[in-house]
Amino acid sequence: MLLSLLNFASLRIFVTSGSRVSISYTLSSIYPNPFNPTAQFELVISRDQNVSVKVYDVLGRHISTLHDGPMVANVSQQFELDARAWASGLYLVQIVGEQFSALRKSLLVK
């Protein structure tokens, strides 16, 4: 279990409204990082909702859409960055749900 926790390096966010939890998600780090040519990460959300997962370069240009639509709660969603056609450099992965957003950086080294 400890080895799994070290490799996952997740972030769990809770936003409370009064005494109840209204939003929660777990997002792993992108691994490996730096990467060549592929990298992975995982996302788990606490309630069904629409989620967008997009990749941008450092100039803000849209590179790829990994997901854009409904996601099911409490199911680990696996995503892969396939950068075989991308130039070396820093890439930003933006994850946006109905009431949360997150950003991860990843470095492609060819």
C-alpha positions as CSV (number, residue, x, y, z in Angstrom):
1,M,0.0,0.0,0.0
2,L,2.8,2.4,0.8
3,L,4.5,1.8,-2.5
4,S,1.1,2.5,-4.3
5,L,0.8,5.8,-2.4
6,L,4.3,6.9,-3.4
7,N,3.7,6.2,-7.0
8,F,0.2,7.7,-7.2
9,A,1.1,11.1,-5.5
10,S,-2.5,12.1,-5.6
11,L,-4.3,15.3,-4.6
12,R,-7.6,15.0,-2.9
13,I,-9.7,18.1,-2.7
14,F,-12.8,18.7,-0.5
15,V,-14.9,21.8,-0.7
16,T,-17.5,22.0,2.0
17,S,-20.8,23.8,2.0
18,G,-22.0,24.0,5.6
19,S,-21.4,20.6,7.2
20,R,-21.5,18.5,4.0
21,V,-19.0,17.7,1.4
22,S,-20.1,19.0,-2.0
23,I,-17.1,18.4,-4.3
24,S,-14.3,15.9,-4.2
25,Y,-11.8,14.6,-6.7
26,T,-8.5,12.7,-6.8
27,L,-6.0,13.5,-9.5
28,S,-2.6,11.7,-9.8
29,S,0.6,13.3,-10.9
30,I,1.5,12.8,-14.6
31,Y,4.0,9.9,-14.7
32,P,6.7,9.6,-15.8
33,N,7.6,13.2,-15.9
34,P,9.7,14.1,-17.9
35,F,8.4,11.7,-20.5
36,N,9.0,10.3,-24.0
37,P,6.7,9.5,-25.9
38,T,3.8,8.7,-23.5
39,A,2.7,9.5,-20.0
40,Q,-0.3,8.7,-17.9
41,F,-2.4,10.1,-15.1
42,E,-5.6,9.1,-13.3
43,L,-8.7,11.0,-12.2
44,V,-11.5,9.9,-9.8
45,I,-14.5,12.2,-9.2
46,S,-17.0,11.9,-6.4
47,R,-20.2,12.6,-8.4
48,D,-21.3,12.1,-12.0
49,Q,-20.6,15.3,-14.0
50,N,-19.2,16.6,-17.3
51,V,-15.5,16.9,-17.4
52,S,-13.1,18.3,-19.9
53,V,-9.4,17.2,-20.1
54,K,-7.3,19.2,-22.6
55,V,-3.6,19.6,-23.3
56,Y,-2.0,23.0,-24.2
57,D,1.5,24.0,-25.0
58,V,3.3,26.8,-23.0
59,L,2.0,29.4,-25.5
60,G,-1.6,28.4,-24.7
61,R,-2.3,26.7,-28.0
62,H,-4.7,23.8,-27.8
63,I,-2.8,20.5,-28.6
64,S,-5.3,17.7,-27.8
65,T,-8.6,17.0,-26.1
66,L,-8.4,13.8,-24.1
67,H,-11.9,13.8,-22.8
68,D,-14.9,16.2,-23.1
69,G,-18.2,14.9,-21.7
70,P,-19.8,12.9,-18.9
71,M,-17.7,11.0,-16.4
72,V,-19.0,8.5,-13.9
73,A,-18.3,8.9,-10.2
74,N,-16.0,6.7,-8.1
75,V,-14.4,5.1,-11.1
76,S,-10.7,5.6,-11.9
77,Q,-10.4,7.2,-15.3
78,Q,-7.0,6.5,-16.9
79,F,-5.6,9.1,-19.4
80,E,-2.6,8.9,-21.6
81,L,-0.6,11.6,-23.2
82,D,0.6,10.3,-26.6
83,A,3.2,12.9,-27.7
84,R,4.8,11.1,-30.6
85,A,3.8,13.9,-33.0
86,W,4.5,16.8,-30.5
87,A,7.7,18.9,-30.2
88,S,9.8,18.7,-27.1
89,G,8.8,21.1,-24.4
90,L,6.5,21.9,-21.5
91,Y,2.8,20.9,-21.8
92,L,-0.1,21.8,-19.5
93,V,-3.0,19.4,-18.9
94,Q,-6.2,21.3,-17.8
95,I,-9.0,19.3,-16.1
96,V,-12.3,21.2,-15.7
97,G,-15.4,19.7,-14.0
98,E,-18.7,21.4,-13.3
99,Q,-17.4,22.8,-10.0
100,F,-13.6,22.1,-10.0
101,S,-10.6,22.7,-12.1
102,A,-7.0,21.5,-11.9
103,L,-3.8,22.0,-13.9
104,R,-0.8,19.6,-14.3
105,K,2.5,20.3,-16.0
106,S,4.5,17.7,-17.9
107,L,7.8,17.9,-19.8
108,L,8.3,16.1,-23.1
109,V,12.0,15.4,-23.8
110,K,12.9,13.8,-27.1
